[in-house]
Amino acid sequence: MEAQLRQDDKMRALGTLAGGIAHDFNNLLAAILGSLELLADMAPPQDEMAMRLLENASESARRGTVLTRRLLEFGRPKSASLQPVALGPLIHGMHDLLVQSLSRRTAEDGRPIGRCTLNMAAVPSDRSLPLVYSDPGQLEMALLNLCINARDAMPDGGCVTIETQVVPATTDGPAHVVVTVADEGCGMSQETMARIFEPFFTTKGIGSGTGLGLSTIYGFLRRCNGDVRVQSAAGEGTRMSLWLPECQKQEVLEQGRTAAVARALK
Ligand code: ADP
């Protein structure tokens, strides 16, 4: 609990710092991109070398803009729009998107990568799992991110498995539905595992990883009163689990009331 609070404080401080830097950096990049466009208009089109260098510089600046946008989002996380969520239909609704994301055949640096398959057979597709209280859009983004990390951990290909499990309430807290994304990939050393929720920590090469995926997922799960847990060993694959608190009765009632009011106001 204490470690979790320390991590939350660290995330908040880093978020403020990152947001501030990203904001100023974004303005500088906008100025650089503007100047490059002017230069491209002025350079003689037949000077192929100059045009190529200008295009390279613009492409790098555009990538910088994407990165600063992600930093800004990290610094000012979207407030979660919490509502009762049926996990089975949500996960099965992502099937095609996940298969597409796993089927990439070349890495960012052009290296060929093996085929990844998806197994979600153990996830009930109906509404038989208890409802959880979460933000469906951000939950989908979190699951997509975990599957992409699983794929990246298996450069020779392999299977990504999604499982769900219901963990009953204890005296310490409510029941949870746990969604696990498991892979058969490279796994992590203890040192890596100790740092994965730190913003900007990445073991992927420059241009491949930002190190913002898991820290963003961690922040989101904390906003849902949930948790992220990891089991991994180098060479033995990884299991990343999202612990989502089961929806309480008053949250379902609240949601029903809000929907009824919205219908009445239409
Ligand atoms: P990024 O994917 O941009 O590196 P993340 O925050 O998503 O950022 O992940 C941080 C690091 O955690 C990764 O660089 C990698 O070292 C480690 N990691 C995350 N998921 C896995 C996984 N499934 N298997 C092995 N390592 C992982």
Residues whose N, C-alpha, C, O or C-beta is under 5 A from the ligand:
A	BS01	ADP	N149 A150 A153 G187 M188 I196 F201 T202 T203 K204 S208 G209 T210 G211 L212 G213 L214 S215 T238
